[in-house]
Amino acid sequence: MTSAKKIYLAVAGGLVAAGVVLAGIGFIASGFDPAVFTTQVDMRYNTVVLGGVEVDDPMGLPLIEQLANLGEIDTSGTTASESPAAPGAPTAP
């Protein structure tokens, strides 16, 4: 079990290191602009801001349409059925 744990920690550490390196490359490529670290997804108003720039068509981005549909519930097919008639009042003995 310790061998599997070591492999797991090595893979996790490698992924974290790769993420930090890619974030650093993006920061350098942007000309040291800290706005590259800002991301805002607001599906109430259909706005997506990546790197301080608003995306014109956010539904064209992968997974954004799925993210938008995540909080929506489709109730268009639901109809109210007729309620049953109320039973008559019992008579006193």
C-alpha positions as a Markdown table, in Angstrom:
| # | Residue | x | y | z |
|---|---|---|---|---|
| 1 | Met | 0.0 | 0.0 | 0.0 |
| 2 | Thr | 2.9 | 2.4 | 0.6 |
| 3 | Ser | 4.0 | 1.9 | -3.0 |
| 4 | Ala | 0.6 | 3.0 | -4.3 |
| 5 | Lys | 0.6 | 5.9 | -1.9 |
| 6 | Lys | 4.0 | 7.1 | -3.1 |
| 7 | Ile | 2.9 | 6.8 | -6.8 |
| 8 | Tyr | -0.3 | 8.7 | -6.0 |
| 9 | Leu | 1.7 | 11.5 | -4.2 |
| 10 | Ala | 4.2 | 11.7 | -7.0 |
| 11 | Val | 1.5 | 12.0 | -9.7 |
| 12 | Ala | -0.4 | 14.6 | -7.6 |
| 13 | Gly | 2.8 | 16.6 | -7.0 |
| 14 | Gly | 3.7 | 16.4 | -10.7 |
| 15 | Leu | 0.2 | 17.8 | -11.7 |
| 16 | Val | 0.5 | 20.6 | -9.2 |
| 17 | Ala | 4.0 | 21.5 | -10.5 |
| 18 | Ala | 2.7 | 21.4 | -14.1 |
| 19 | Gly | -0.1 | 23.7 | -13.2 |
| 20 | Val | 2.2 | 26.2 | -11.5 |
| 21 | Val | 4.5 | 26.2 | -14.4 |
| 22 | Leu | 1.7 | 26.7 | -16.9 |
| 23 | Ala | 0.3 | 29.6 | -14.8 |
| 24 | Gly | 3.7 | 31.2 | -14.7 |
| 25 | Ile | 4.1 | 30.8 | -18.5 |
| 26 | Gly | 0.7 | 32.5 | -19.0 |
| 27 | Phe | 1.7 | 35.3 | -16.6 |
| 28 | Ile | 4.9 | 35.9 | -18.5 |
| 29 | Ala | 3.3 | 35.7 | -21.9 |
| 30 | Ser | 0.7 | 38.3 | -20.9 |
| 31 | Gly | 3.5 | 40.8 | -20.1 |
| 32 | Phe | 3.2 | 40.3 | -16.3 |
| 33 | Asp | -0.5 | 41.4 | -16.3 |
| 34 | Pro | -2.2 | 40.0 | -13.2 |
| 35 | Ala | -5.6 | 40.1 | -15.0 |
| 36 | Val | -4.8 | 36.7 | -16.5 |
| 37 | Phe | -5.7 | 35.2 | -13.1 |
| 38 | Thr | -9.2 | 36.6 | -13.1 |
| 39 | Thr | -12.0 | 34.5 | -14.4 |
| 40 | Gln | -15.7 | 35.2 | -13.9 |
| 41 | Val | -18.5 | 33.0 | -15.1 |
| 42 | Asp | -22.0 | 34.5 | -14.5 |
| 43 | Met | -24.7 | 32.6 | -16.2 |
| 44 | Arg | -27.5 | 34.8 | -14.8 |
| 45 | Tyr | -26.4 | 37.5 | -17.3 |
| 46 | Asn | -24.7 | 35.1 | -19.8 |
| 47 | Thr | -21.3 | 36.8 | -19.3 |
| 48 | Val | -17.9 | 35.1 | -19.1 |
| 49 | Val | -14.8 | 37.2 | -18.3 |
| 50 | Leu | -11.4 | 35.5 | -19.0 |
| 51 | Gly | -8.3 | 37.4 | -18.2 |
| 52 | Gly | -10.2 | 40.7 | -17.7 |
| 53 | Val | -11.8 | 40.5 | -21.2 |
| 54 | Glu | -15.5 | 39.7 | -21.7 |
| 55 | Val | -16.1 | 36.9 | -24.1 |
| 56 | Asp | -18.6 | 37.8 | -26.9 |
| 57 | Asp | -20.2 | 34.4 | -27.3 |
| 58 | Pro | -19.7 | 32.3 | -24.1 |
| 59 | Met | -21.7 | 29.4 | -25.4 |
| 60 | Gly | -19.0 | 28.8 | -28.0 |
| 61 | Leu | -16.6 | 27.8 | -25.2 |
| 62 | Pro | -16.3 | 24.1 | -24.3 |
| 63 | Leu | -18.2 | 23.1 | -21.2 |
| 64 | Ile | -19.7 | 26.6 | -20.6 |
| 65 | Glu | -23.0 | 25.6 | -22.2 |
| 66 | Gln | -23.1 | 22.5 | -19.9 |
| 67 | Leu | -22.3 | 24.8 | -16.9 |
| 68 | Ala | -25.1 | 27.1 | -17.9 |
| 69 | Asn | -27.6 | 24.2 | -18.1 |
| 70 | Leu | -26.5 | 22.8 | -14.7 |
| 71 | Gly | -28.6 | 25.2 | -12.7 |
| 72 | Glu | -31.7 | 25.2 | -14.9 |
| 73 | Ile | -34.7 | 23.0 | -14.4 |
| 74 | Asp | -36.9 | 22.4 | -17.4 |
| 75 | Thr | -40.6 | 22.6 | -16.4 |
| 76 | Ser | -42.1 | 23.1 | -19.9 |
| 77 | Gly | -43.4 | 19.5 | -20.1 |
| 78 | Thr | -45.1 | 19.5 | -16.7 |
| 79 | Thr | -48.8 | 20.2 | -16.5 |
| 80 | Ala | -51.1 | 20.3 | -13.6 |
| 81 | Ser | -53.6 | 17.4 | -13.4 |
| 82 | Glu | -57.2 | 17.8 | -12.4 |
| 83 | Ser | -57.6 | 17.5 | -8.6 |
| 84 | Pro | -60.0 | 14.9 | -7.3 |
| 85 | Ala | -63.3 | 16.0 | -6.0 |
| 86 | Ala | -63.5 | 16.5 | -2.3 |
| 87 | Pro | -65.2 | 13.7 | -0.4 |
| 88 | Gly | -68.5 | 14.5 | 1.2 |
| 89 | Ala | -68.8 | 15.4 | 4.8 |
| 90 | Pro | -69.7 | 12.4 | 7.1 |
| 91 | Thr | -73.2 | 12.5 | 8.5 |
| 92 | Ala | -73.9 | 12.5 | 12.2 |
| 93 | Pro | -75.3 | 9.2 | 13.7 |
